[in-house]
Amino acid sequence: MKYPVDIQDFQEIREGGYVYVDKTEFVYELVNFGAKYNFLSRPRRFGKSMLLSTLRCYFEGKKDLFKGLAIEKLEAKWDSYPVVSLSLASYKGKDEDSLKEYISYQLRRLERENDIKSEFTDLGIRFTEIIEEVYYKSHRRVVVLIDEYDTPMLNALHDKKAREGIRSLMQSVYAPLKDLGPKLHFVMITGITKFSQLSIFSTLNNISNISMRDKYAAICGITAEEIMREMEGSVQSLAKKYDESTEGAMDKLREYYDGYKFLWPSPGIFNPFSLINCFDWEQIKPFWFESETPTYVVETLKKHKVALGSCAKVRG
């Protein structure tokens, strides 16, 4: 089977014939029966970017990409909407100036894509102008997708001075979303955590936090049922390699990659990054921790003088 290692683009996965765990029923539910403004919190490398890519293709009306998936039987209209997206997932800086440059670069990309020549320097005004221009040019309400919105705050979590400047800058960019409401069709914001002091949540007081809603528990990540439905052959190959039964192989996978529960009761959710790498390598090892050590967690433990050696071994 062909696994999408480090590929988070829905169109590339579908056109490339990679394994895709069907989450489109959640997409249909969220868009058609959910709120206009939505927030989803999940760990790093847990499928948030993939979800936003799927939403983008859905809103752009790329019907052919969804053939054979759950949403094909649910959606009858396939209307298209203009999409404006920002991602802070790759931002590595820890100060206001580098963040300003990073966001400005993304705004220039959006301006170039939409043939907008802005005279403004303020990032919030430029972001507002982009959404308004897209709305007026397309005569359709705009979809806004923001991925890993909280990365700058997490990077500077233990630097109070830098954090305050970053918080102020982020507020100036995100706050206009409320006033743009009549021009917006759907807004989805993802991150690791919800910073209550950011005006994005106090200003958008009607934002729906779907992070711990039972019907969206498996919107990201992979359940045991999905593994056996979509990847049973890989489980069997793993079982053969480790001289285990299929259930024995599943037990090993649960030991390393299962255990995520975002509410109770909830199905156990497997870490998708680790699982995909495991099947691609045909090897069980802590892929996530080796690639995405949670520095801010380690720093928090040090700050509160928690002995790292006393912590349980991290696997997934």
C-alpha positions in Angstrom: 0.0 0.0 0.0 1.2 3.5 -0.8 1.2 5.7 2.4 1.3 9.5 2.3 4.4 10.0 4.6 4.6 13.8 5.3 2.0 14.6 2.7 -0.8 16.7 4.0 -2.5 17.8 0.8 -5.8 16.2 0.1 -5.6 16.6 -3.7 -2.1 15.2 -3.9 -3.1 12.2 -1.8 -6.2 11.4 -3.9 -4.6 12.0 -7.3 -1.5 10.1 -6.2 -3.3 7.0 -5.2 -2.2 7.1 -1.5 -4.1 5.5 1.3 -6.7 7.9 2.6 -8.8 7.4 5.7 -12.2 8.8 4.8 -13.1 11.7 7.1 -15.5 13.4 4.6 -18.6 12.5 6.6 -17.3 14.7 9.4 -16.6 17.5 6.8 -20.2 17.4 5.5 -21.6 17.4 9.1 -19.4 20.3 10.1 -20.0 22.5 7.1 -23.8 21.8 6.7 -24.9 21.5 10.4 -22.2 23.3 12.3 -21.5 26.9 13.2 -20.0 29.6 10.9 -16.9 30.1 13.1 -15.2 26.9 14.4 -12.1 26.0 16.4 -10.4 22.6 16.7 -7.6 21.7 19.1 -5.5 18.6 18.5 -1.8 17.7 19.0 0.9 18.4 16.5 1.0 16.0 13.4 -2.5 14.8 14.2 -4.2 15.6 10.9 -5.3 19.2 11.3 -3.6 20.4 8.2 -5.0 17.5 6.3 -8.5 18.3 7.5 -8.1 22.0 6.3 -6.8 20.8 2.9 -9.9 18.5 2.6 -12.1 21.4 3.5 -10.4 23.6 0.9 -11.0 21.1 -1.9 -14.6 20.6 -0.8 -15.3 24.4 -0.8 -13.6 24.8 -4.1 -16.0 22.3 -5.5 -13.5 19.7 -6.7 -16.1 16.9 -6.8 -13.9 14.4 -8.7 -11.5 14.2 -5.8 -14.3 12.9 -3.6 -15.4 10.0 -5.7 -16.0 6.9 -3.7 -15.9 8.7 -0.4 -18.8 9.2 2.1 -19.5 12.7 1.1 -20.2 11.8 -2.5 -23.5 10.3 -1.4 -24.3 13.1 1.0 -23.6 16.2 -1.0 -25.9 17.1 -3.9 -25.0 20.8 -4.6 -21.2 21.0 -4.8 -21.3 24.8 -4.7 -17.9 26.5 -4.8 -16.6 29.3 -2.6 -13.4 31.4 -2.6 -10.9 30.2 0.0 -8.4 32.3 1.9 -5.9 30.3 4.0 -3.2 31.1 6.5 -0.8 28.6 8.1 1.6 29.2 10.9 2.5 25.5 11.2 6.1 26.0 9.9 6.8 29.2 11.8 9.9 28.7 14.0 10.6 32.2 15.3 10.2 33.5 18.8 9.8 37.3 18.4 7.4 39.8 17.0 9.6 41.0 14.1 10.1 37.5 12.7 6.4 36.8 13.0 5.5 40.0 11.3 7.8 39.1 8.4 6.4 35.5 8.2 2.7 36.7 8.2 3.6 39.5 5.7 5.1 36.8 3.4 1.8 34.8 3.5 -0.3 37.9 2.9 1.9 38.7 -0.2 1.1 35.3 -1.5 -2.6 35.8 -1.1 -2.4 39.3 -2.7 -0.5 37.8 -5.6 -2.9 35.0 -6.1 -5.9 37.4 -6.1 -4.2 40.2 -8.1 -4.4 42.6 -5.1 -1.9 45.5 -4.9 -2.2 46.7 -1.3 -1.1 50.2 -0.2 -1.3 49.2 3.5 1.5 48.0 5.8 -0.7 47.0 8.8 -1.1 43.2 8.7 -4.7 43.2 10.1 -5.8 45.8 7.5 -4.1 43.8 4.7 -5.8 40.6 5.8 -9.1 42.4 5.9 -8.5 43.9 2.4 -7.7 40.5 1.0 -11.0 39.0 2.3 -13.0 42.0 1.1 -11.4 42.1 -2.3 -12.0 38.3 -2.8 -15.6 38.8 -1.7 -16.3 41.6 -4.2 -14.5 40.0 -7.1 -16.1 36.6 -6.7 -19.5 37.8 -5.5 -19.5 35.0 -3.1 -18.9 34.8 0.7 -15.4 33.8 1.6 -14.1 30.7 3.4 -11.2 31.4 5.8 -9.0 28.6 7.0 -6.2 29.2 9.6 -3.9 26.4 10.5 -1.9 26.2 13.8 -2.9 29.7 14.8 -1.1 29.4 18.2 2.4 28.3 17.0 3.9 31.8 17.7 2.5 31.9 21.2 3.8 28.4 22.0 7.3 29.2 20.6 7.5 32.1 23.0 5.6 30.6 25.9 8.4 31.1 28.4 9.5 34.6 27.2 7.1 37.0 28.7 8.3 40.1 26.8 8.3 38.4 23.4 5.0 36.8 24.1 3.2 40.1 24.8 4.4 41.5 21.5 3.4 38.4 19.6 0.0 38.4 21.3 -0.7 41.9 20.3 0.3 41.3 16.7 -1.9 38.2 16.4 -4.8 40.1 17.8 -4.4 42.7 15.1 -4.5 40.1 12.4 -7.4 37.9 13.7 -9.7 40.4 15.4 -11.2 41.8 12.1 -12.8 38.4 11.4 -15.8 39.3 13.5 -16.6 42.5 11.6 -16.2 40.6 8.3 -19.0 38.2 9.3 -21.4 39.2 6.5 -18.7 38.5 3.9 -17.7 35.1 5.3 -19.3 31.7 4.6 -17.2 29.5 6.9 -14.2 29.9 9.2 -12.1 27.1 10.6 -9.2 27.7 13.0 -6.9 24.9 14.3 -4.3 24.8 17.0 -2.9 22.9 19.9 -4.5 24.9 22.6 -7.0 27.7 23.2 -5.3 30.9 24.5 -8.1 32.6 26.3 -6.2 35.9 26.5 -6.1 36.2 22.7 -8.9 38.5 21.3 -9.6 35.9 18.6 -11.8 34.1 21.2 -13.1 37.1 23.1 -14.0 39.0 19.9 -15.4 35.9 18.1 -17.6 35.2 21.1 -19.8 32.9 18.9 -16.9 30.7 17.8 -17.8 27.0 18.3 -15.1 25.0 20.0 -15.6 21.5 18.5 -12.5 20.0 20.1 -14.4 18.0 22.7 -17.7 17.4 21.0 -18.5 13.7 20.8 -19.6 13.8 17.2 -16.2 15.2 16.1 -14.0 13.0 18.4 -12.6 11.1 15.4 -12.4 14.0 12.9 -8.6 13.8 13.1 -6.5 10.7 13.9 -7.4 7.1 13.1 -9.7 4.7 15.0 -9.1 0.9 15.2 -12.2 0.4 13.0 -10.7 2.6 10.3 -7.4 0.8 10.5 -9.0 -2.6 9.9 -11.2 -1.1 7.1 -8.5 0.7 5.2 -5.2 -0.8 6.2 -5.8 -4.4 7.3 -3.2 -5.7 4.8 -0.5 -3.6 6.5 -1.6 -4.9 9.9 -1.2 -8.5 8.7 2.2 -7.7 7.2 3.3 -6.3 10.5 1.9 -9.3 12.4 3.9 -11.6 10.1 7.1 -9.6 10.7 6.7 -9.7 14.5 5.4 -13.3 14.5 2.1 -12.2 16.0 -1.6 -12.8 15.2 -3.5 -9.9 13.7 -5.0 -9.1 17.1 -1.5 -9.3 18.6 -0.2 -6.8 16.1 -3.2 -4.5 16.9 -2.3 -4.7 20.6 1.3 -3.6 19.8 -0.1 -0.7 17.8 -2.4 0.3 20.6 0.5 0.2 23.1 2.5 2.6 21.0 0.0 4.8 19.1 -3.4 4.5 20.7 -4.7 6.1 23.9 -5.8 9.5 22.7 -9.3 10.3 24.0 -10.6 13.8 23.6 -13.7 13.3 25.7 -15.4 10.5 27.6 -16.7 8.2 26.3 -14.8 8.2 23.1 -13.1 5.7 20.8 -9.4 5.4 21.2 -7.7 7.5 18.5 -4.3 6.4 17.0 -1.7 9.0 16.2 -1.9 9.2 12.4 1.7 10.4 11.8 3.1 7.5 13.8 0.8 4.9 12.3 1.4 5.9 8.7 5.2 5.8 9.3 4.9 2.5 11.1 3.1 0.9 8.1 5.5 2.5 5.6 8.6 1.3 7.5 7.0 -1.9 8.7 8.5 -1.1 12.0 7.0 -0.1 15.4 9.0 2.8 17.0 8.2 6.2 18.5 8.0 8.1 15.2 6.1 11.1 16.6 8.3 11.8 19.6 11.5 11.4 17.5 10.2 14.0 15.0 8.2 16.4 17.1 9.6 16.6 20.6 7.2 19.0 22.5 9.8 21.5 23.6 7.3 23.8 25.3 6.1 20.8 27.5 9.7 20.0 28.4 10.4 23.7 29.2 7.3 23.8 31.4 8.4 20.8 33.3 11.8 22.4 33.9 10.2 25.6 35.0 8.2 23.8 37.7 11.3 21.7 38.6 9.7 18.4 37.6 12.4 15.7 37.2 12.2 14.7 33.6 13.6 11.2 34.5 10.5 10.6 36.6 8.2 11.0 33.7 6.7 8.0 32.0 8.3 6.9 28.8 6.8 8.6 25.8 6.1 6.3 22.9 3.7 7.3 20.1 
